[in-house]
Amino acid sequence: MPNRLSGEKSPYLLQHANNPVEWFPWGEEAFLKAAAEDKPIFLSVGYATCHWCHVMERESFEDEEVASLLNRYFVSIKVDREERPDVDHIYMTVCQALRGTGGWPLSIFMTPDRKPFFAGSYFPKTPRPGTPGFTDLILQLAHLWKNQRDKVVQAGEEITKALQPQKSHGTGGKSFGLSVLQRGYEQLRMRFDVRWGGFSNAPKFPTPHHLTLLLRWHLRNPDSEALAMVEKTLESMRHGGIFDQVGLGFHRYSVDERWLVPHFEKMLYDQAMLAMAYTEAFQVTGKQSYEKVCREIFEYVLRDMTDSEGAFYSAEDADSEGKEGLFYVWTPEEVKAILGEELGNFYCRFYDISPEGNFEDRLSIAHISRPLGGASWQDGMDVAERARLLKEANKKLFAVREQRVHPLKDDKILTSWNGLMIAALAKGYQAVRSPLYLQAAARAADFILSSLRQDSGKLLRRYRQGEAAHPAYADDYAFLIWGLIELYESAFDVRYLEEALRLQQLMLDLFWDEQEGGFYYTAHDGEKLIIRNKEIYDGATPSSNSVAALNLLRLARMSGKTSWEEKANRLFEAFFSLISDSPSAHTQFLHAVDFALGPSKEIVIVGDFGGEATQKMIEIVHTAFLPNRVMMYRGRGEEAARLAALAPFTEGLPTGDGQPTVYMCENYACRNPITDLDELRAMLTP
């Protein structure tokens, strides 16, 4: 019989709807039952495309013996971490504090009033070396609850007390300078893997905001190693198995230092952040190889991760047919059966598909193992011909691969991750000038603004199968505002700037901490959990405070709202000590510091939007790497009036003798108007 999860929309919760465990979704019904029956709570947190979540389900949650014990001694709650990141953040912090590590599935045992007393992640059903068995753990904790209740409750109280955020003690009059950016750069340089790129040993994560920060440092210090570190990492990732060479898009991370063997799930946020990194690398270097990767990521997202109404799905699983990576791997026999002997041999040599395999069970992950050029080929072809053959071969392999059993697609739509992809597509449009990307960004933004917003104007977190649910969190607001700013600066539809400003004010109303500064993760009127924290660490995704800091600065410059710049400064003060101690753990935050330190540019273009000269001016600004600029366009009539209502300083800007004109201010000083394209290029060249 289905349990209480059967009425949910989350793909992750629905995966567990037929478990013999009597699961509850997070909510008052579960907590009241636990209190009434005097039972502790077992909280299990995961997500639909989590490999070890699947393993623990098969071993334990589908097992009648384990289910019987859980049902007898505990009230069991399932949470999708992507729907309820507030719950996940709190209890993952507990796990990391108690165990020194964390991960999913997250397993928490807590009192009926939600205070945790034991934490872990994956547990096998029976003991393994260094890991207790889940069955034994259930029985031991049930025994403690019955016979040593005072100790259990005391542990819960102490853990909860230790979680409470510390009060800020101010900055002592200090403020961020270039030194914090330099320390961030130096910390990354010390950790850089010279041979393979990236900033760790195995496992190795892409962490695109490290790369985009290094591009900003390169702009300030062209003689530094920053650009070389970025290029080595971007090239190694694109050549590695972490990139889907056949179907495009990036997998989650590499389990080895070489970027060869990935954890095969694909996340929307990785595609968005990596697309921005490759886009900016293209703007800095002009190398077509980076533009190509940008286009490849968007091709994958628009083909496989886009809803019919325009928004973007969350993820694709690592597993199919019960095995991780099976969908993606090959044998030489399979390849040659599809491509023929000659092309198949060429393909296998290039992508390292061998009889012995480079993965499990003599299967191979396609990765670029040698350059397309060089004397070793001895096939009489030039590089362009080899590239053409490989492109055709990948089309044929992709068509065959589409007939395989696909990994699960997590088709829920999250406001925050859609905001990142909207930003990425808009920035991609600016750099590579494909209208398709701008159209896709606008469709997604329009969907989120119409389908994930309440009548009050407040955002919702998740949409699936016609249902929008869960009050939005700080990252939903911050990331969507970021996307809307980029979209406005790409399309110059005043509506998107209006929405960005409206949502920024709402975010301040709902999340801002008036006493200490910074944004709480949950809204003032949200559910009261055991702690209320602020997100600042830039991990797999940037933190809400990091993105919000730069949003405030950009919108302040665009609207003239100096109070928002003051809010950004208070945010800097709130996190000054934390950022100063470990700048490389907060690289997205350092983007905002970089902007604040300047020089920054405010650019307004005035002219006939359809005119060739106006469009050329826009293109010159769009394609230049100017991370610390804001850009606006003032047209005529109603659009000009709407813009002036948001940014009064634009009202009196005339075109020079009827020509399109660029007005540029830098560090609070405005230059003479520019009407000459060559002069504009020169002004934007570092």
C-alpha positions in Angstrom: 0.0 0.0 0.0 1.3 3.5 -0.8 2.4 5.6 2.2 1.7 9.3 2.8 4.2 10.3 0.2 1.9 9.2 -2.6 0.2 12.6 -2.6 3.4 14.6 -3.1 4.8 16.1 -6.3 8.5 15.7 -5.6 10.0 12.9 -7.8 12.2 12.0 -4.9 9.4 11.6 -2.4 7.3 9.7 -5.0 10.2 7.3 -5.4 9.6 6.2 -1.8 5.8 6.2 -1.9 5.6 2.4 -2.1 8.2 1.7 0.5 7.0 -0.4 3.5 8.3 2.4 5.7 5.4 4.5 6.9 7.0 7.7 5.6 5.5 11.2 6.3 6.4 14.3 4.4 7.8 17.1 6.6 4.9 18.7 8.4 2.8 19.0 11.6 1.1 15.6 11.1 4.4 13.8 11.7 5.5 16.0 14.6 2.1 15.6 16.4 2.2 11.8 15.9 5.7 11.6 17.3 4.7 13.7 20.4 1.4 11.7 20.9 3.2 8.3 20.7 6.3 9.5 22.5 8.6 8.4 19.6 11.7 10.0 18.3 11.9 11.0 14.6 14.0 9.5 11.9 14.6 12.2 9.2 15.9 11.0 5.8 17.0 13.8 3.3 18.0 13.2 -0.3 17.1 14.0 -3.9 15.8 12.2 -6.9 19.1 11.8 -8.8 21.2 10.8 -5.7 23.0 7.5 -6.3 23.6 6.5 -2.7 20.0 7.5 -1.9 18.9 4.8 -4.4 21.3 2.3 -2.8 20.0 2.9 0.8 16.4 2.6 -0.5 17.1 -0.8 -2.1 19.0 -2.1 0.9 16.9 -0.7 3.8 13.8 1.3 2.9 12.4 -1.4 0.6 13.3 -4.1 3.2 10.4 -5.4 5.4 12.7 -6.1 8.4 14.1 -2.5 8.4 10.7 -1.0 7.7 9.2 -2.9 10.6 11.8 -1.6 13.0 11.4 2.0 11.8 7.6 1.8 12.0 7.7 0.3 15.5 10.2 2.7 17.1 10.3 5.9 15.1 8.2 8.3 13.1 9.9 8.5 9.7 10.0 11.7 7.6 11.3 12.0 4.0 12.5 15.4 2.7 13.6 16.4 -0.8 16.6 18.6 -0.1 15.9 20.6 -3.3 12.3 21.4 -2.2 13.2 22.1 1.4 16.8 23.3 1.4 16.1 25.1 4.7 15.6 21.8 6.5 18.6 20.2 4.7 20.9 23.1 5.5 20.2 22.8 9.3 20.5 19.1 9.6 23.5 18.8 7.2 25.3 21.3 9.5 24.5 18.9 12.4 25.9 15.9 10.5 29.1 17.8 9.5 29.6 19.0 13.1 29.1 15.6 14.6 30.7 13.4 12.0 33.2 15.7 10.3 31.7 15.0 7.0 28.3 15.0 5.3 26.4 13.9 2.2 23.2 12.4 0.9 21.3 10.4 1.9 21.3 12.4 5.2 20.1 10.4 8.2 19.1 12.3 11.3 17.6 11.0 14.5 15.8 13.7 16.6 13.4 14.3 19.3 9.7 15.1 18.6 10.5 18.8 18.9 13.1 18.4 16.1 16.3 18.6 18.1 18.9 16.2 16.6 20.8 13.7 18.8 22.4 11.5 16.2 23.5 12.1 12.5 25.0 10.3 9.6 24.6 9.8 5.9 24.5 6.4 4.1 24.2 3.3 6.3 24.2 -0.2 4.9 21.6 -2.6 6.3 24.3 -4.8 7.9 27.7 -3.6 9.4 30.7 -3.1 7.2 34.2 -2.2 8.3 34.0 1.3 9.8 30.3 1.6 9.2 27.5 0.4 11.6 24.6 -1.5 10.1 21.3 0.5 9.9 19.4 -2.3 11.6 21.7 -2.3 14.6 21.6 1.5 14.7 17.8 1.6 14.9 17.8 -0.9 17.8 20.5 0.9 19.7 18.9 4.3 19.4 15.5 3.0 20.3 17.1 1.4 23.4 18.7 4.7 24.3 15.4 6.6 23.9 13.6 4.1 26.2 16.2 3.6 28.8 18.5 6.7 28.8 16.0 9.4 27.7 17.6 12.1 29.8 21.0 11.7 28.0 19.3 11.7 24.6 17.3 14.9 25.3 20.3 16.6 26.8 22.4 15.8 23.7 19.6 17.2 21.5 19.6 20.4 23.6 23.3 20.8 23.5 23.6 20.2 19.7 20.8 22.7 19.0 22.4 25.3 21.3 25.7 24.8 19.5 24.1 25.5 16.2 22.8 28.9 17.1 24.5 31.6 15.0 27.1 33.7 16.7 26.5 37.5 17.0 28.7 39.7 14.8 31.2 41.8 16.6 31.6 44.4 13.8 34.6 45.0 11.6 36.5 47.5 13.9 36.3 50.1 11.1 37.9 47.8 8.6 36.7 47.3 5.0 37.6 45.1 2.2 40.5 46.1 0.0 42.3 44.5 -2.9 44.2 42.3 -0.4 41.2 40.0 0.1 41.0 39.4 -3.6 44.8 38.7 -3.7 44.5 36.3 -0.8 41.7 34.5 -2.6 43.8 34.2 -5.7 46.8 33.0 -3.8 44.8 30.4 -1.9 43.5 29.0 -5.3 47.0 29.1 -6.8 48.4 27.1 -3.9 45.7 24.4 -4.4 45.8 24.4 -8.2 46.5 21.1 -9.9 49.1 22.0 -12.5 48.8 18.7 -14.4 45.1 18.3 -14.6 43.6 21.6 -13.7 41.1 22.2 -10.9 41.7 22.9 -7.2 41.8 19.6 -5.4 42.7 16.0 -5.7 40.0 13.3 -6.1 37.1 13.9 -6.0 37.3 17.0 -8.2 34.4 19.5 -8.6 34.1 22.1 -11.3 33.4 25.1 -9.0 32.9 27.6 -11.8 32.9 30.6 -9.5 36.5 30.0 -8.7 37.2 30.3 -12.4 35.2 33.5 -13.0 36.8 35.1 -10.0 40.2 34.3 -11.5 39.2 35.9 -14.7 38.4 39.1 -12.8 41.8 38.9 -11.1 43.5 38.4 -14.5 41.8 41.7 -15.6 43.5 43.5 -12.7 46.8 41.5 -13.0 47.4 40.3 -16.5 50.8 39.0 -15.6 49.5 36.7 -12.9 48.9 33.0 -13.4 45.1 33.4 -13.1 44.2 33.0 -16.8 46.5 30.0 -17.2 44.8 28.3 -14.3 41.3 29.0 -15.8 42.3 27.8 -19.3 44.0 24.6 -18.0 40.9 23.7 -16.0 38.3 24.5 -18.7 40.2 22.6 -21.4 40.8 19.6 -19.1 37.1 19.4 -18.1 35.9 19.6 -21.7 38.3 16.8 -22.7 37.5 14.6 -19.8 34.8 12.1 -19.1 33.1 14.7 -16.9 31.8 16.1 -20.2 29.3 14.0 -22.0 31.2 13.7 -25.3 28.2 12.1 -27.1 25.2 13.9 -25.7 26.8 17.1 -24.4 26.5 18.7 -21.0 28.6 18.3 -17.8 28.2 15.6 -15.2 28.3 16.5 -11.5 32.0 15.9 -10.6 34.9 13.6 -11.3 35.8 10.8 -8.8 39.4 11.0 -9.9 41.9 13.8 -10.3 42.0 13.5 -14.2 38.3 14.5 -14.8 38.0 11.0 -16.4 35.4 9.1 -14.3 32.4 11.2 -13.4 29.6 10.9 -10.9 27.2 10.7 -13.8 24.3 12.8 -12.7 23.7 16.1 -14.5 22.5 19.1 -12.6 20.9 22.2 -14.1 23.0 24.5 -11.8 26.3 23.0 -13.1 25.3 23.7 -16.7 24.4 27.3 -15.8 27.5 28.1 -13.8 29.9 26.3 -16.3 28.2 28.0 -19.3 29.0 31.4 -17.6 32.6 30.4 -17.0 33.1 29.3 -20.6 31.3 32.4 -21.9 33.6 34.7 -19.9 36.7 32.8 -21.0 35.6 33.3 -24.6 35.1 37.1 -23.9 38.6 37.3 -22.4 40.5 35.2 -24.9 38.4 35.2 -28.1 39.1 31.5 -28.4 36.4 29.7 -30.4 36.9 26.5 -28.4 35.3 28.2 -25.4 32.4 29.6 -27.5 31.9 26.0 -28.8 31.5 24.6 -25.2 29.1 27.4 -24.3 27.0 26.4 -27.3 27.2 22.7 -26.5 26.0 23.2 -22.9 23.0 25.3 -24.2 22.3 22.7 -26.8 22.0 20.0 -24.2 19.9 22.1 -21.8 17.5 23.3 -24.6 17.2 19.8 -26.0 16.9 17.7 -22.8 16.2 19.9 -19.8 13.6 22.3 -21.1 9.9 22.1 -20.3 7.3 22.7 -23.0 6.4 25.9 -21.3 9.9 27.2 -21.3 11.3 26.6 -17.8 14.1 24.2 -17.0 14.2 20.8 -15.3 16.4 20.2 -12.3 18.5 17.1 -13.0 19.2 13.8 -14.7 20.1 10.7 -12.6 23.4 8.9 -12.7 21.7 5.4 -12.7 19.8 3.5 -15.3 18.8 -0.2 -15.0 20.1 -0.1 -11.5 23.7 0.8 -12.5 25.5 4.1 -12.4 26.8 5.4 -15.7 25.4 2.5 -17.8 23.6 4.9 -20.1 26.8 6.7 -21.0 29.5 4.0 -21.6 30.6 2.0 -24.6 32.6 -1.0 -25.8 34.6 -1.0 -29.1 32.3 -3.6 -30.5 29.2 -1.4 -30.0 31.0 1.6 -31.5 32.2 -0.3 -34.6 28.8 -2.0 -35.1 27.3 1.5 -35.4 30.1 3.4 -37.2 31.7 0.6 -39.2 35.2 -0.8 -38.8 37.3 2.1 -40.2 35.5 5.1 -38.6 34.8 3.0 -35.4 38.6 2.3 -35.0 39.3 6.0 -35.5 36.6 7.0 -33.0 37.9 4.5 -30.4 41.4 5.7 -30.7 40.4 9.3 -30.3 38.0 8.8 -27.3 40.0 6.0 -25.6 37.4 3.2 -26.0 39.3 0.0 -25.5 38.8 -3.7 -25.0 40.0 -3.5 -21.4 37.9 -0.3 -20.8 38.6 2.7 -18.6 35.6 2.2 -16.3 34.0 -0.8 -14.7 33.3 -4.2 -16.3 35.5 -3.3 -19.3 33.3 -0.5 -20.4 34.7 2.8 -21.5 33.8 6.5 -20.9 34.4 8.5 -24.0 37.0 11.2 -23.3 39.5 13.1 -25.6 42.8 11.2 -25.1 44.9 12.8 -27.8 44.9 15.9 -30.0 43.2 15.9 -33.4 46.4 17.2 -34.9 49.8 15.6 -34.9 51.8 13.1 -36.9 50.6 10.0 -34.9 47.4 9.8 -37.0 49.1 9.1 -40.4 45.7 9.0 -42.1 46.2 11.7 -44.7 43.4 13.8 -43.3 43.7 17.4 -41.9 42.3 18.4 -38.5 39.1 19.8 -40.0 38.3 16.5 -41.7 38.9 14.5 -38.6 36.7 16.9 -36.6 33.9 16.5 -39.2 34.1 12.8 -39.0 33.9 12.8 -35.2 30.9 15.1 -35.3 29.1 12.8 -37.6 30.1 9.8 -35.6 28.7 11.3 -32.4 25.4 12.1 -34.1 25.1 8.4 -35.0 26.1 7.2 -31.5 23.7 9.7 -29.9 20.8 8.4 -32.0 21.5 4.8 -30.9 22.1 5.8 -27.3 18.6 7.5 -27.2 17.2 4.0 -27.6 18.7 2.9 -24.3 16.9 3.0 -21.0 17.3 6.6 -19.9 18.3 7.7 -16.4 15.4 9.3 -14.4 14.8 13.0 -15.3 13.9 15.1 -12.2 11.4 17.3 -14.0 10.6 19.6 -11.1 11.2 23.3 -11.8 13.1 25.3 -9.2 13.0 29.0 -9.1 16.6 29.4 -7.9 18.2 27.1 -10.5 16.1 28.6 -13.3 17.4 32.0 -12.3 20.9 30.7 -12.8 20.1 29.3 -16.2 18.3 32.5 -17.2 21.5 34.5 -16.3 23.7 32.0 -18.2 21.6 32.1 -21.4 21.4 35.9 -21.3 25.2 36.2 -20.8 25.7 33.6 -23.5 23.5 35.7 -25.9 25.6 38.7 -25.2 28.9 36.9 -26.0 27.9 34.7 -28.9 25.0 36.7 -30.3 22.5 33.8 -30.8 18.9 35.1 -30.5 17.9 31.5 -29.6 19.5 31.9 -26.1 17.8 35.3 -25.5 14.4 33.8 -26.4 15.0 30.8 -24.1 15.9 33.0 -21.2 12.9 35.3 -21.7 10.5 32.3 -21.9 11.8 30.8 -18.7 11.7 34.2 -16.9 8.1 34.7 -18.1 7.1 31.3 -16.8 8.7 31.8 -13.4 7.1 35.2 -13.0 3.7 34.0 -14.0 3.6 30.4 -12.5 5.8 30.6 -9.4 4.5 33.8 -7.9 1.6 34.3 -5.4 -0.9 37.1 -5.7 1.0 39.0 -3.0 4.0 39.1 -5.3 6.0 36.6 -3.2 7.8 33.8 -5.0 7.3 30.1 -4.6 10.1 27.5 -4.7 9.0 24.6 -6.9 6.6 23.8 -9.8 5.7 20.4 -11.0 2.7 19.0 -12.9 0.7 22.2 -12.6 1.4 22.7 -8.9 3.5 25.5 -7.4 4.5 25.0 -3.8 6.7 26.0 -0.9 7.5 29.6 0.0 10.7 30.7 -1.8 14.0 31.0 0.0 16.7 33.7 -0.3 18.5 31.9 -3.1 15.3 31.8 -5.1 15.0 35.6 -4.9 18.8 36.3 -5.4 19.3 33.9 -8.3 16.1 35.0 -10.2 17.0 38.7 -9.7 20.5 37.9 -11.1 18.8 36.3 -14.1 16.5 39.3 -14.6 19.3 41.8 -14.5 21.2 39.8 -17.1 18.1 39.5 -19.2 17.4 43.2 -19.0 20.9 44.0 -20.1 20.5 41.6 -23.0 17.0 42.4 -24.3 16.5 45.9 -22.8 12.8 45.1 -22.1 12.1 47.5 -19.2 9.7 44.9 -17.7 12.6 42.7 -16.6 14.3 45.6 -14.8 11.0 46.5 -13.1 10.7 43.0 -11.9 14.2 42.8 -10.7 13.8 46.0 -8.7 10.4 44.8 -7.3 11.8 41.5 -6.2 14.9 43.0 -4.7 12.8 45.2 -2.5 10.6 42.2 -1.5 13.8 40.2 -0.7 14.9 43.1 1.6 11.5 43.1 3.3 11.3 39.3 3.8 14.9 38.3 4.6 17.1 41.3 5.7 18.5 41.2 9.2 18.2 44.8 10.4 20.4 44.2 13.5 23.4 42.3 12.0 23.0 42.9 8.3 22.9 40.2 5.6 20.0 38.0 4.4 18.5 35.1 6.4 17.9 32.0 4.3 14.2 31.8 5.3 11.7 34.6 5.3 10.6 36.5 8.5 7.1 35.0 8.1 8.4 31.5 7.2 8.2 28.2 9.2 10.0 28.4 12.5 12.8 25.8 12.6 15.3 25.1 15.4 17.7 27.8 14.0 17.5 30.6 11.4 20.8 30.9 9.6 22.4 32.9 6.8 23.9 31.2 3.8 27.4 32.5 2.8 29.6 29.5 1.7 29.9 29.3 -2.0 29.8 25.6 -2.7 28.2 23.6 -5.5 26.0 26.7 -6.1 26.8 30.3 -4.9 25.3 31.4 -1.7 22.3 33.7 -1.6 24.2 36.4 0.2 27.0 36.4 -2.3 24.7 36.8 -5.3 22.5 39.3 -3.4 25.5 41.5 -2.6 26.3 42.0 -6.3 22.6 42.3 -7.2 22.3 45.2 -4.7 25.4 47.0 -6.1 24.3 46.6 -9.8 20.7 47.6 -9.1 21.8 50.6 -7.0 23.9 51.8 -10.0 21.1 51.2 -12.5 18.4 52.9 -10.4 20.3 55.5 -8.4 19.1 53.9 -5.1 22.1 54.7 -2.9 20.4 53.1 0.0 20.9 49.7 -1.7 24.6 50.3 -2.1 24.6 51.0 1.7 22.8 47.7 2.2 25.6 46.0 0.2 28.2 47.6 2.4 26.4 46.4 5.6 26.4 43.0 4.0 30.1 43.2 3.5 30.5 44.2 7.2 28.3 41.3 8.4 30.6 38.8 6.8 33.9 40.6 6.9 35.7 38.4 9.3 34.5 35.1 7.7 35.4 36.2 4.2 38.8 37.6 5.3 39.7 34.4 7.1 38.9 32.2 4.1 38.4 34.1 0.9 38.7 31.1 -1.5 35.7 29.5 0.2 33.6 32.5 -0.8 34.7 33.2 -4.4 31.2 34.3 -5.6 31.1 36.8 -2.7 34.5 38.2 -4.0 32.8 39.0 -7.3 30.8 41.6 -5.4 33.9 42.9 -3.5 35.6 43.2 -6.9 32.7 45.2 -8.3 32.6 47.5 -5.2 36.3 48.2 -5.3 36.0 49.2 -9.0 36.6 50.7 -11.4 33.0 50.1 -12.4 31.2 51.5 -15.4 27.7 52.7 -15.9 26.8 52.6 -19.6 23.6 54.0 -21.1 23.0 53.8 -24.9 20.5 56.2 -26.5 19.3 55.7 -30.0 17.0 53.9 -32.4 17.0 50.3 -31.2 16.5 48.9 -34.7 19.3 51.1 -36.2 22.4 49.4 -37.3 24.7 51.8 -35.5 22.8 51.4 -32.2 23.0 47.6 -32.5 26.7 47.8 -33.2 27.2 49.8 -30.1 25.3 47.3 -28.0 27.3 44.4 -29.5 30.6 46.1 -28.8 29.6 46.4 -25.1 28.0 43.0 -24.9 31.0 41.1 -26.3 33.7 42.8 -24.2 34.7 41.3 -20.9 33.4 44.0 -18.5 32.4 42.2 -15.4 32.1 45.5 -13.4 29.7 47.3 -15.6 26.0 47.9 -15.7 24.3 48.7 -19.0 21.0 50.3 -19.9 19.3 51.4 -23.1 17.0 54.4 -23.4 14.6 54.4 -26.3 11.7 56.6 -27.0 8.1 57.1 -25.9 6.6 54.8 -23.2 9.7 52.7 -22.9 11.8 55.7 -22.2 9.3 57.0 -19.6 9.2 53.6 -17.8 12.9 53.6 -17.7 13.1 57.1 -16.4 10.6 56.1 -13.6 13.1 53.5 -12.5 16.3 55.4 -13.3 15.6 59.2 -13.3 19.1 60.1 -14.5 18.3 58.6 -17.9 15.5 61.1 -18.6 17.5 63.9 -19.9 20.0 62.0 -22.1 19.7 63.2 -25.7 21.1 61.6 -28.8 24.0 63.5 -30.2 22.8 65.2 -33.4 20.4 62.4 -33.9 23.1 59.8 -33.8 23.1 56.9 -31.3 25.1 57.9 -28.3 26.9 56.1 -25.5 26.9 57.8 -22.1 29.6 56.3 -19.8 30.4 57.0 -16.2 33.3 55.5 -14.3 33.9 55.7 -10.5 31.2 58.4 -10.1 32.6 60.6 -12.9 30.9 60.9 -16.3 32.8 61.1 -19.6 31.9 63.0 -22.8 29.2 61.3 -24.9 30.5 58.8 -27.4 29.1 58.5 -30.9 32.1 56.9 -32.7 32.4 53.1 -32.7 36.2 53.0 -32.7 36.3 55.4 -29.7 33.8 53.2 -27.9 36.0 50.1 -28.5 39.1 52.0 -27.3 37.2 53.1 -24.1 36.3 49.5 -23.3 39.8 48.0 -23.9 41.7 47.4 -20.7 
